[in-house]
Amino acid sequence: MNTLDTNVFTFYVCPHLTGKIIDNILLVNKHYNAVVKADMKHLYSLFWRTEEGSGRFKYIYKDWRQEGEQLCWHENGQLSCKYFYKEGKQEGEQLEWYENGQLQYKDFYKDGKEEGKQFQWWDNGQLYYKKFYKKGIMEGVQSYRYPNGKLRCKQKYKKGRLIDADYR
């Protein structure tokens, strides 16, 4: 990867990265403790951000787009996210966790759009919401709960439009 390729990578794929290539490894500026192994079509990156409150990231790129399993960790080493990409679009199950290890989100994507059931939990483990999507558009009954588990509201959607709501 030459300097021009590095500039393309840092401008279009990871605009927050700057640095130079040494032995096919991109060394990043002082704001990040990061190393990116790269070639023209396949990039493997593992970032350790130095800013407070951030953790590590492992991203894989193919043909300049995210591809396959993408992972993130909290500063304490606990897994923070597990995403899947196909040709640069989110695909399949997407997961996020709180720093205490409790699951926070469980979403499903097809061709980069929400599809099917989507869940979020409070940090105490109680369900916060359950939503349903069809091709990225809300459909059917959506429910939201308080941290104690008590139902907060139900909403009914048809083709992305709210048609009924019951708030408590």
Backbone as JSON Lines, residues from 0, in Angstrom:
{"i":0,"aa":"M","n":[0.86,-1.17,0.0],"ca":[0.0,0.0,0.0],"c":[0.9,1.22,0.0]}
{"i":1,"aa":"N","n":[0.71,2.1,-0.94],"ca":[1.54,3.29,-1.0],"c":[0.84,4.47,-0.34]}
{"i":2,"aa":"T","n":[1.48,5.64,-0.4],"ca":[0.92,6.82,0.28],"c":[-0.45,7.19,-0.27]}
{"i":3,"aa":"L","n":[-0.62,7.13,-1.59],"ca":[-1.92,7.44,-2.18],"c":[-2.99,6.49,-1.66]}
{"i":4,"aa":"D","n":[-2.68,5.19,-1.61],"ca":[-3.64,4.22,-1.1],"c":[-3.96,4.49,0.36]}
{"i":5,"aa":"T","n":[-2.93,4.87,1.13],"ca":[-3.15,5.21,2.54],"c":[-4.11,6.38,2.66]}
{"i":6,"aa":"N","n":[-3.95,7.38,1.8],"ca":[-4.84,8.53,1.84],"c":[-6.27,8.14,1.48]}
{"i":7,"aa":"V","n":[-6.44,7.27,0.51],"ca":[-7.78,6.79,0.16],"c":[-8.39,6.06,1.35]}
{"i":8,"aa":"F","n":[-7.6,5.19,1.97],"ca":[-8.1,4.44,3.14],"c":[-8.48,5.39,4.27]}
{"i":9,"aa":"T","n":[-7.6,6.32,4.6],"ca":[-7.86,7.18,5.75],"c":[-8.97,8.19,5.47]}
{"i":10,"aa":"F","n":[-9.17,8.57,4.21],"ca":[-10.21,9.55,3.9],"c":[-11.57,8.9,3.76]}
{"i":11,"aa":"Y","n":[-11.66,7.76,3.06],"ca":[-12.95,7.17,2.76],"c":[-13.39,6.08,3.73]}
{"i":12,"aa":"V","n":[-12.46,5.25,4.19],"ca":[-12.84,4.12,5.04],"c":[-12.78,4.48,6.51]}
{"i":13,"aa":"C","n":[-11.69,5.02,6.95],"ca":[-11.53,5.4,8.36],"c":[-10.99,6.83,8.41]}
{"i":14,"aa":"P","n":[-11.84,7.84,8.24],"ca":[-11.36,9.22,8.13],"c":[-10.68,9.73,9.39]}
{"i":15,"aa":"H","n":[-10.87,9.06,10.52],"ca":[-10.22,9.51,11.76],"c":[-8.78,9.03,11.86]}
{"i":16,"aa":"L","n":[-8.33,8.21,10.92],"ca":[-6.98,7.67,10.97],"c":[-6.04,8.47,10.07]}
{"i":17,"aa":"T","n":[-4.85,8.73,10.56],"ca":[-3.79,9.28,9.74],"c":[-2.52,8.56,10.12]}
{"i":18,"aa":"G","n":[-1.55,8.54,9.26],"ca":[-0.31,7.87,9.61],"c":[0.49,7.5,8.4]}
{"i":19,"aa":"K","n":[1.39,6.57,8.55],"ca":[2.24,6.15,7.45],"c":[2.33,4.64,7.4]}
{"i":20,"aa":"I","n":[2.68,4.13,6.24],"ca":[2.81,2.7,6.04],"c":[4.26,2.29,6.26]}
{"i":21,"aa":"I","n":[4.47,1.29,7.08],"ca":[5.78,0.66,7.26],"c":[5.55,-0.84,7.19]}
{"i":22,"aa":"D","n":[6.2,-1.49,6.24],"ca":[6.05,-2.94,6.08],"c":[4.58,-3.36,6.02]}
{"i":23,"aa":"N","n":[3.79,-2.64,5.21],"ca":[2.38,-2.98,5.0],"c":[1.51,-2.82,6.25]}
{"i":24,"aa":"I","n":[1.97,-2.03,7.22],"ca":[1.18,-1.75,8.42],"c":[1.0,-0.24,8.52]}
{"i":25,"aa":"L","n":[-0.22,0.21,8.69],"ca":[-0.5,1.62,8.84],"c":[-0.35,1.99,10.31]}
{"i":26,"aa":"L","n":[0.55,2.91,10.61],"ca":[0.73,3.4,11.98],"c":[-0.07,4.68,12.11]}
{"i":27,"aa":"V","n":[-0.8,4.81,13.18],"ca":[-1.8,5.86,13.29],"c":[-1.33,7.0,14.17]}
{"i":28,"aa":"N","n":[-2.02,8.14,14.09],"ca":[-1.59,9.33,14.8],"c":[-1.66,9.18,16.31]}
{"i":29,"aa":"K","n":[-1.21,10.23,17.01],"ca":[-1.07,10.17,18.47],"c":[-2.4,10.03,19.21]}
{"i":30,"aa":"H","n":[-3.53,10.34,18.57],"ca":[-4.82,10.24,19.26],"c":[-5.31,8.8,19.37]}
{"i":31,"aa":"Y","n":[-4.67,7.89,18.63],"ca":[-5.07,6.5,18.64],"c":[-3.84,5.63,18.8]}
{"i":32,"aa":"N","n":[-3.95,4.6,19.6],"ca":[-2.91,3.59,19.67],"c":[-3.42,2.45,18.81]}
{"i":33,"aa":"A","n":[-3.14,2.53,17.52],"ca":[-3.77,1.59,16.6],"c":[-2.81,1.11,15.54]}
{"i":34,"aa":"V","n":[-3.06,-0.06,15.08],"ca":[-2.3,-0.65,13.98],"c":[-3.31,-1.21,12.98]}
{"i":35,"aa":"V","n":[-3.08,-0.94,11.73],"ca":[-3.95,-1.47,10.68],"c":[-3.06,-2.25,9.7]}
{"i":36,"aa":"K","n":[-3.32,-3.54,9.57],"ca":[-2.62,-4.32,8.55],"c":[-3.47,-4.21,7.3]}
{"i":37,"aa":"A","n":[-2.81,-3.95,6.19],"ca":[-3.6,-3.65,5.01],"c":[-2.91,-4.1,3.74]}
{"i":38,"aa":"D","n":[-3.73,-4.38,2.74],"ca":[-3.28,-4.44,1.36],"c":[-4.39,-3.79,0.53]}
{"i":39,"aa":"M","n":[-4.27,-3.78,-0.75],"ca":[-5.21,-3.02,-1.57],"c":[-6.66,-3.49,-1.46]}
{"i":40,"aa":"K","n":[-6.92,-4.75,-1.2],"ca":[-8.3,-5.22,-1.19],"c":[-8.77,-5.72,0.16]}
{"i":41,"aa":"H","n":[-7.87,-6.12,1.04],"ca":[-8.27,-6.7,2.32],"c":[-7.6,-5.93,3.44]}
{"i":42,"aa":"L","n":[-8.39,-5.46,4.36],"ca":[-7.88,-4.7,5.49],"c":[-8.28,-5.39,6.77]}
{"i":43,"aa":"Y","n":[-7.37,-5.51,7.66],"ca":[-7.67,-6.04,8.98],"c":[-7.22,-4.99,9.96]}
{"i":44,"aa":"S","n":[-8.1,-4.51,10.8],"ca":[-7.7,-3.45,11.71],"c":[-8.08,-3.78,13.14]}
{"i":45,"aa":"L","n":[-7.2,-3.43,14.02],"ca":[-7.42,-3.61,15.45],"c":[-7.05,-2.3,16.12]}
{"i":46,"aa":"F","n":[-8.0,-1.63,16.69],"ca":[-7.79,-0.29,17.24],"c":[-7.88,-0.31,18.76]}
{"i":47,"aa":"W","n":[-7.0,0.39,19.4],"ca":[-7.12,0.68,20.82],"c":[-7.21,2.18,20.92]}
{"i":48,"aa":"R","n":[-8.38,2.68,21.21],"ca":[-8.54,4.13,21.31],"c":[-7.99,4.61,22.64]}
{"i":49,"aa":"T","n":[-7.37,5.75,22.61],"ca":[-6.77,6.27,23.84],"c":[-7.66,7.27,24.55]}
{"i":50,"aa":"E","n":[-8.77,7.64,23.92],"ca":[-9.68,8.58,24.56],"c":[-10.41,7.89,25.7]}
{"i":51,"aa":"E","n":[-10.7,8.64,26.75],"ca":[-11.37,8.08,27.92],"c":[-12.74,7.53,27.53]}
{"i":52,"aa":"G","n":[-13.08,6.37,28.09],"ca":[-14.4,5.79,27.89],"c":[-14.53,4.94,26.64]}
{"i":53,"aa":"S","n":[-13.43,4.67,26.0],"ca":[-13.53,3.84,24.79],"c":[-12.72,2.56,24.97]}
{"i":54,"aa":"G","n":[-12.95,1.61,24.1],"ca":[-12.29,0.32,24.21],"c":[-11.57,-0.06,22.93]}
{"i":55,"aa":"R","n":[-11.54,-1.36,22.65],"ca":[-10.86,-1.88,21.47],"c":[-11.87,-2.27,20.41]}
{"i":56,"aa":"F","n":[-11.42,-2.25,19.17],"ca":[-12.27,-2.6,18.04],"c":[-11.51,-3.5,17.09]}
{"i":57,"aa":"K","n":[-12.17,-4.44,16.5],"ca":[-11.58,-5.27,15.45],"c":[-12.53,-5.21,14.27]}
{"i":58,"aa":"Y","n":[-12.06,-4.57,13.21],"ca":[-12.87,-4.43,12.01],"c":[-12.16,-5.12,10.85]}
{"i":59,"aa":"I","n":[-12.92,-5.75,9.99],"ca":[-12.37,-6.38,8.8],"c":[-13.02,-5.74,7.58]}
{"i":60,"aa":"Y","n":[-12.19,-5.38,6.6],"ca":[-12.67,-4.77,5.37],"c":[-12.27,-5.64,4.19]}
{"i":61,"aa":"K","n":[-13.13,-5.7,3.21],"ca":[-12.83,-6.37,1.95],"c":[-13.33,-5.46,0.85]}
{"i":62,"aa":"D","n":[-12.49,-5.18,-0.1],"ca":[-12.84,-4.25,-1.17],"c":[-13.37,-2.93,-0.61]}
{"i":63,"aa":"W","n":[-12.72,-2.46,0.43],"ca":[-13.0,-1.16,1.08],"c":[-14.33,-1.11,1.82]}
{"i":64,"aa":"R","n":[-14.96,-2.26,2.06],"ca":[-16.22,-2.3,2.81],"c":[-16.08,-3.28,3.97]}
{"i":65,"aa":"Q","n":[-16.81,-2.99,5.06],"ca":[-16.78,-3.91,6.19],"c":[-17.32,-5.26,5.74]}
{"i":66,"aa":"E","n":[-16.67,-6.34,6.25],"ca":[-17.04,-7.68,5.84],"c":[-16.85,-8.64,7.0]}
{"i":67,"aa":"G","n":[-17.84,-9.5,7.22],"ca":[-17.72,-10.53,8.25],"c":[-17.95,-10.0,9.65]}
{"i":68,"aa":"E","n":[-17.37,-10.71,10.61],"ca":[-17.58,-10.39,12.02],"c":[-16.77,-9.17,12.44]}
{"i":69,"aa":"Q","n":[-17.43,-8.23,13.1],"ca":[-16.81,-7.02,13.63],"c":[-17.01,-7.07,15.15]}
{"i":70,"aa":"L","n":[-15.95,-6.84,15.9],"ca":[-16.02,-6.96,17.36],"c":[-15.56,-5.69,18.04]}
{"i":71,"aa":"C","n":[-16.15,-5.41,19.21],"ca":[-15.75,-4.28,20.05],"c":[-15.68,-4.76,21.49]}
{"i":72,"aa":"W","n":[-14.77,-4.18,22.27],"ca":[-14.65,-4.52,23.68],"c":[-14.67,-3.25,24.52]}
{"i":73,"aa":"H","n":[-15.27,-3.34,25.72],"ca":[-15.19,-2.26,26.69],"c":[-13.77,-2.2,27.23]}
{"i":74,"aa":"E","n":[-13.42,-1.1,27.9],"ca":[-12.09,-0.95,28.49],"c":[-11.78,-2.05,29.49]}
{"i":75,"aa":"N","n":[-12.8,-2.59,30.15],"ca":[-12.58,-3.65,31.15],"c":[-12.37,-5.03,30.52]}
{"i":76,"aa":"G","n":[-12.38,-5.1,29.18],"ca":[-12.17,-6.37,28.49],"c":[-13.45,-7.11,28.13]}
{"i":77,"aa":"Q","n":[-14.58,-6.67,28.65],"ca":[-15.88,-7.28,28.36],"c":[-16.27,-6.98,26.91]}
{"i":78,"aa":"L","n":[-16.78,-7.98,26.2],"ca":[-17.24,-7.78,24.84],"c":[-18.35,-6.73,24.82]}
{"i":79,"aa":"S","n":[-18.24,-5.78,23.91],"ca":[-19.19,-4.68,23.82],"c":[-20.15,-4.84,22.65]}
{"i":80,"aa":"C","n":[-19.65,-5.33,21.51],"ca":[-20.52,-5.52,20.34],"c":[-20.0,-6.64,19.47]}
{"i":81,"aa":"K","n":[-20.92,-7.22,18.75],"ca":[-20.6,-8.27,17.78],"c":[-21.55,-8.06,16.61]}
{"i":82,"aa":"Y","n":[-21.0,-7.52,15.53],"ca":[-21.79,-7.22,14.35],"c":[-21.34,-8.12,13.21]}
{"i":83,"aa":"F","n":[-22.18,-8.28,12.22],"ca":[-21.85,-9.03,11.02],"c":[-22.19,-8.18,9.81]}
{"i":84,"aa":"Y","n":[-21.29,-8.18,8.86],"ca":[-21.48,-7.4,7.63],"c":[-21.28,-8.3,6.42]}
{"i":85,"aa":"K","n":[-22.03,-7.99,5.38],"ca":[-21.88,-8.66,4.09],"c":[-21.87,-7.56,3.03]}
{"i":86,"aa":"E","n":[-20.75,-7.46,2.34],"ca":[-20.58,-6.44,1.3],"c":[-20.89,-5.04,1.84]}
{"i":87,"aa":"G","n":[-20.44,-4.74,3.05],"ca":[-20.58,-3.41,3.63],"c":[-21.91,-3.12,4.3]}
{"i":88,"aa":"K","n":[-22.82,-4.1,4.33],"ca":[-24.14,-3.9,4.94],"c":[-24.31,-4.86,6.1]}
{"i":89,"aa":"Q","n":[-24.98,-4.37,7.15],"ca":[-25.25,-5.24,8.29],"c":[-26.12,-6.4,7.84]}
{"i":90,"aa":"E","n":[-25.79,-7.6,8.38],"ca":[-26.49,-8.81,7.97],"c":[-26.59,-9.74,9.17]}
{"i":91,"aa":"G","n":[-27.79,-10.3,9.39],"ca":[-27.97,-11.26,10.47],"c":[-28.05,-10.62,11.85]}
{"i":92,"aa":"E","n":[-27.7,-11.41,12.84],"ca":[-27.82,-10.97,14.24],"c":[-26.73,-9.97,14.61]}
{"i":93,"aa":"Q","n":[-27.15,-8.87,15.26],"ca":[-26.25,-7.82,15.73],"c":[-26.45,-7.72,17.25]}
{"i":94,"aa":"L","n":[-25.36,-7.79,18.0],"ca":[-25.46,-7.82,19.45],"c":[-24.62,-6.72,20.09]}
{"i":95,"aa":"E","n":[-25.12,-6.16,21.21],"ca":[-24.36,-5.21,22.02],"c":[-24.58,-5.55,23.48]}
{"i":96,"aa":"W","n":[-23.53,-5.34,24.31],"ca":[-23.58,-5.62,25.74],"c":[-23.2,-4.39,26.54]}
{"i":97,"aa":"Y","n":[-23.78,-4.3,27.74],"ca":[-23.35,-3.31,28.72],"c":[-21.97,-3.72,29.25]}
{"i":98,"aa":"E","n":[-21.31,-2.79,29.91],"ca":[-19.99,-3.06,30.47],"c":[-20.03,-4.16,31.53]}
{"i":99,"aa":"N","n":[-21.21,-4.35,32.18],"ca":[-21.34,-5.4,33.2],"c":[-21.6,-6.78,32.59]}
{"i":100,"aa":"G","n":[-21.65,-6.88,31.26],"ca":[-21.86,-8.15,30.59],"c":[-23.31,-8.44,30.23]}
{"i":101,"aa":"Q","n":[-24.23,-7.63,30.71],"ca":[-25.65,-7.8,30.4],"c":[-25.92,-7.43,28.95]}
{"i":102,"aa":"L","n":[-26.66,-8.27,28.23],"ca":[-27.03,-7.99,26.84],"c":[-27.87,-6.72,26.79]}
{"i":103,"aa":"Q","n":[-27.53,-5.82,25.87],"ca":[-28.25,-4.56,25.72],"c":[-29.15,-4.56,24.48]}
{"i":104,"aa":"Y","n":[-28.62,-4.99,23.34],"ca":[-29.38,-5.02,22.09],"c":[-29.23,-6.37,21.42]}
{"i":105,"aa":"K","n":[-30.29,-6.78,20.76],"ca":[-30.25,-7.95,19.88],"c":[-31.13,-7.59,18.69]}
{"i":106,"aa":"D","n":[-30.47,-7.27,17.61],"ca":[-31.17,-6.83,16.41],"c":[-30.86,-7.78,15.26]}
{"i":107,"aa":"F","n":[-31.73,-7.77,14.28],"ca":[-31.56,-8.61,13.1],"c":[-31.64,-7.74,11.86]}
{"i":108,"aa":"Y","n":[-30.74,-8.0,10.92],"ca":[-30.67,-7.23,9.69],"c":[-30.65,-8.15,8.48]}
{"i":109,"aa":"K","n":[-31.2,-7.65,7.4],"ca":[-31.12,-8.34,6.12],"c":[-30.82,-7.28,5.07]}
{"i":110,"aa":"D","n":[-29.72,-7.46,4.38],"ca":[-29.31,-6.52,3.35],"c":[-29.21,-5.08,3.88]}
{"i":111,"aa":"G","n":[-28.72,-4.93,5.11],"ca":[-28.5,-3.61,5.68],"c":[-29.72,-2.96,6.31]}
{"i":112,"aa":"K","n":[-30.85,-3.65,6.35],"ca":[-32.08,-3.09,6.92],"c":[-32.58,-3.97,8.06]}
{"i":113,"aa":"E","n":[-33.2,-3.33,9.06],"ca":[-33.78,-4.1,10.15],"c":[-34.82,-5.06,9.6]}
{"i":114,"aa":"E","n":[-34.81,-6.27,10.16],"ca":[-35.75,-7.29,9.69],"c":[-36.13,-8.16,10.88]}
{"i":115,"aa":"G","n":[-37.42,-8.31,11.11],"ca":[-37.88,-9.18,12.19],"c":[-37.81,-8.51,13.55]}
{"i":116,"aa":"K","n":[-37.6,-9.33,14.58],"ca":[-37.63,-8.85,15.96],"c":[-36.36,-8.09,16.32]}
{"i":117,"aa":"Q","n":[-36.54,-6.98,17.07],"ca":[-35.44,-6.17,17.6],"c":[-35.71,-6.02,19.1]}
{"i":118,"aa":"F","n":[-34.67,-6.21,19.9],"ca":[-34.82,-6.15,21.35],"c":[-33.8,-5.21,21.97]}
{"i":119,"aa":"Q","n":[-34.21,-4.57,23.07],"ca":[-33.27,-3.84,23.93],"c":[-33.64,-4.12,25.37]}
{"i":120,"aa":"W","n":[-32.61,-4.26,26.23],"ca":[-32.8,-4.5,27.64],"c":[-32.2,-3.38,28.47]}
{"i":121,"aa":"W","n":[-32.79,-3.13,29.63],"ca":[-32.2,-2.22,30.61],"c":[-30.95,-2.89,31.17]}
{"i":122,"aa":"D","n":[-30.07,-2.14,31.82],"ca":[-28.83,-2.72,32.36],"c":[-29.09,-3.68,33.51]}
{"i":123,"aa":"N","n":[-30.33,-3.69,34.05],"ca":[-30.68,-4.65,35.1],"c":[-31.22,-5.97,34.54]}
{"i":124,"aa":"G","n":[-31.28,-6.08,33.21],"ca":[-31.74,-7.32,32.58],"c":[-33.2,-7.31,32.17]}
{"i":125,"aa":"Q","n":[-33.96,-6.32,32.6],"ca":[-35.38,-6.23,32.21],"c":[-35.49,-5.77,30.76]}
{"i":126,"aa":"L","n":[-36.45,-6.32,30.05],"ca":[-36.7,-5.94,28.66],"c":[-37.15,-4.49,28.61]}
{"i":127,"aa":"Y","n":[-36.53,-3.69,27.72],"ca":[-36.92,-2.3,27.52],"c":[-37.91,-2.21,26.36]}
{"i":128,"aa":"Y","n":[-37.54,-2.77,25.2],"ca":[-38.49,-2.78,24.09],"c":[-38.36,-4.03,23.25]}
{"i":129,"aa":"K","n":[-39.45,-4.29,22.55],"ca":[-39.49,-5.33,21.53],"c":[-40.18,-4.69,20.33]}
{"i":130,"aa":"K","n":[-39.46,-4.68,19.2],"ca":[-39.98,-4.07,17.98],"c":[-39.94,-5.1,16.86]}
{"i":131,"aa":"F","n":[-40.7,-4.83,15.83],"ca":[-40.73,-5.69,14.65],"c":[-40.55,-4.83,13.41]}
{"i":132,"aa":"Y","n":[-39.73,-5.31,12.51],"ca":[-39.46,-4.59,11.26],"c":[-39.65,-5.52,10.07]}
{"i":133,"aa":"K","n":[-40.04,-4.91,8.97],"ca":[-40.13,-5.63,7.7],"c":[-39.44,-4.74,6.66]}
{"i":134,"aa":"K","n":[-38.3,-5.22,6.15],"ca":[-37.51,-4.47,5.17],"c":[-37.17,-3.07,5.67]}
{"i":135,"aa":"G","n":[-36.8,-2.96,6.96],"ca":[-36.38,-1.68,7.53],"c":[-37.49,-0.76,7.98]}
{"i":136,"aa":"I","n":[-38.74,-1.23,7.91],"ca":[-39.89,-0.4,8.27],"c":[-40.64,-1.07,9.42]}
{"i":137,"aa":"M","n":[-40.99,-0.27,10.44],"ca":[-41.74,-0.82,11.58],"c":[-43.06,-1.4,11.12]}
{"i":138,"aa":"E","n":[-43.38,-2.55,11.71],"ca":[-44.61,-3.25,11.34],"c":[-45.12,-4.0,12.56]}
{"i":139,"aa":"G","n":[-46.42,-3.97,12.8],"ca":[-47.01,-4.73,13.89],"c":[-46.91,-4.03,15.24]}
{"i":140,"aa":"V","n":[-47.02,-4.82,16.3],"ca":[-47.07,-4.29,17.67],"c":[-45.66,-4.12,18.23]}
{"i":141,"aa":"Q","n":[-45.4,-2.93,18.75],"ca":[-44.12,-2.6,19.41],"c":[-44.46,-2.39,20.89]}
{"i":142,"aa":"S","n":[-43.63,-2.91,21.78],"ca":[-43.9,-2.71,23.21],"c":[-42.67,-2.17,23.92]}
{"i":143,"aa":"Y","n":[-42.93,-1.3,24.89],"ca":[-41.87,-0.65,25.67],"c":[-42.18,-0.85,27.15]}
{"i":144,"aa":"R","n":[-41.13,-1.06,27.96],"ca":[-41.31,-1.32,29.38],"c":[-40.43,-0.42,30.23]}
{"i":145,"aa":"Y","n":[-40.86,-0.24,31.48],"ca":[-40.06,0.48,32.47],"c":[-38.95,-0.44,33.0]}
{"i":146,"aa":"P","n":[-37.94,0.12,33.68],"ca":[-36.86,-0.7,34.23],"c":[-37.32,-1.8,35.19]}
{"i":147,"aa":"N","n":[-38.51,-1.63,35.8],"ca":[-39.03,-2.67,36.7],"c":[-39.79,-3.76,35.95]}
{"i":148,"aa":"G","n":[-39.88,-3.65,34.62],"ca":[-40.55,-4.67,33.81],"c":[-41.99,-4.35,33.48]}
{"i":149,"aa":"K","n":[-42.57,-3.34,34.15],"ca":[-43.97,-2.98,33.91],"c":[-44.13,-2.35,32.53]}
{"i":150,"aa":"L","n":[-45.21,-2.73,31.83],"ca":[-45.49,-2.23,30.49],"c":[-45.66,-0.71,30.51]}
{"i":151,"aa":"R","n":[-44.96,-0.02,29.64],"ca":[-45.04,1.43,29.52],"c":[-45.99,1.83,28.4]}
{"i":152,"aa":"C","n":[-45.87,1.16,27.24],"ca":[-46.79,1.44,26.14],"c":[-46.71,0.36,25.08]}
{"i":153,"aa":"K","n":[-47.78,0.3,24.3],"ca":[-47.83,-0.56,23.12],"c":[-48.21,0.33,21.96]}
{"i":154,"aa":"Q","n":[-47.56,0.1,20.85],"ca":[-47.86,0.86,19.65],"c":[-48.05,-0.13,18.51]}
{"i":155,"aa":"K","n":[-48.97,0.21,17.61],"ca":[-49.19,-0.65,16.45],"c":[-48.85,0.15,15.19]}
{"i":156,"aa":"Y","n":[-48.02,-0.48,14.36],"ca":[-47.57,0.15,13.12],"c":[-48.02,-0.67,11.92]}
{"i":157,"aa":"K","n":[-48.31,0.06,10.86],"ca":[-48.6,-0.59,9.58],"c":[-47.81,0.17,8.52]}
{"i":158,"aa":"K","n":[-46.89,-0.55,7.86],"ca":[-46.03,0.04,6.83],"c":[-45.32,1.29,7.33]}
{"i":159,"aa":"G","n":[-44.86,1.24,8.59],"ca":[-44.08,2.34,9.15],"c":[-44.88,3.47,9.75]}
{"i":160,"aa":"R","n":[-46.18,3.4,9.69],"ca":[-47.04,4.47,10.23],"c":[-47.71,4.01,11.5]}
{"i":161,"aa":"L","n":[-47.67,4.84,12.52],"ca":[-48.33,4.54,13.79],"c":[-49.84,4.63,13.57]}
{"i":162,"aa":"I","n":[-50.54,3.51,13.87],"ca":[-51.99,3.52,13.68],"c":[-52.74,3.39,14.99]}
{"i":163,"aa":"D","n":[-52.06,2.98,16.08],"ca":[-52.72,2.87,17.37],"c":[-51.65,2.86,18.46]}
{"i":164,"aa":"A","n":[-52.0,3.46,19.61],"ca":[-51.05,3.48,20.73],"c":[-51.81,3.4,22.04]}
{"i":165,"aa":"D","n":[-51.25,2.68,22.99],"ca":[-51.81,2.54,24.34],"c":[-50.69,2.87,25.32]}
{"i":166,"aa":"Y","n":[-50.76,4.08,25.92],"ca":[-49.73,4.53,26.87],"c":[-50.2,4.33,28.29]}
{"i":167,"aa":"R","n":[-49.32,3.91,29.17],"ca":[-49.71,3.67,30.56],"c":[-48.89,4.51,31.5]}
